[in-house]
Amino acid sequence: MWKKVVVWIVVAGAAIGLLIQLVPAGREHSNPPVANEPVWFDGATLELARGACFDCHSNQTIWPWYSFVAPTSWLLARDVSEGREELNFSDWQSDDQALAAAEALEDGSMPPLQYGLMHSAARLSSDDTAKLITGFRNMAGQ
């Protein structure tokens, strides 16, 4: 009896997993052209930001294989959309954005834990975090 229930649960789970692949949300990955980049404080700041921030906060997102598989694709598309809306290094509006980025690093809200789990470049050491904060603050004129 229990074996049949487990088999049905596995079969139903597999069927649902296949069916949700038909839902297109999050599978269309676009990287709009770079419109306006900031003047970077130095190359180290750019490289640290590229590794820790650019996938969500630029138009230069690297879309990994799992970004094409639902439901992960839905979550990643949402995160990138919200990240670009909040701060986009490819559509730079003002150096005040660099100050906001420094503050997000200082208060620990960036990079998010779930992003760091999947992206080793986002797991900044305390020294690299301090360098990135200094770079952002200098970009903001502080």
FENPE-V421994 format. One line per field, one symbol per residue. phi: phi as a letter, one per 40 degrees, with the letter a starting at -180 (. if undefined). psi: psi as a letter, one per 30 degrees, with the letter a starting at -180 (. if undefined). burial: I if it has 9 or more other C-alpha atoms within 8 Angstrom, else O. Layout:
phi = ???
psi = ???
burial = ???
This chain:
phi = .cccccccccccccccdcccccccdgccbbbdcccacccccacccccccdccbccbbacbccccdccbbccddcccccccdcccccabccbcbacccccccccccccgcbccdcccccbcccccccccccccccccccccgb
psi = eeeeeeeeeeeeeeeeeeefffjfkffjjkjllkejlljkeleeeeeeeeefefffhlghkjjleffgkkfeeeeeeeeeeeeeeekjffikekffeeeeeeeeeefgfklkeeeeefjeffikleeeeeeeeeeeeeegg.
burial = OOOOOOOOOOOOOOOOIOOIIOOOOIIOOOOOOIOIIOOIIOOOIIOIIIIIIIIIIIIIIOOOOOIIIIOIIIIIIIIIIIIIOOIIIIIIOOIOIIIOIIIIIOOOOOIOOOIIOOOOOIIIOOOIIOIIIIIIIIIIOO
